[in-house]
Amino acid sequence: MKLTINSKTMGRSITFSRPGKSYVYADLNGNEGTLGNQICDGGRAMGSTIGYSGDSDAEFAAVCRRWYRAYVQRAAQQ
């Protein structure tokens, strides 16, 4: 599964992917798939990882967008 968000706040696109059965990755470091960063609770890239093991593209997109909003909020607070 893949989802790309065109981020105006970051000035680039972020691609989320699930190359395996559960873990979701974002290309925050410029690398896609398992070479990217695992998304974690609270909009972080380290900590308790967030996974999605279903088959619904809409639910996968909701997980990714929820994480992205938390990530942007965290970045704005720093």
Secondary structure, DSSP 8 states (H G I E B T S, - for coil): -EEEEEETTTTEEEEEE--SSSB-EE-TTS--GGGSEE-BGGGBSSSSB-B--S--HHHHHHHHHHHHHHHHHHHHH-
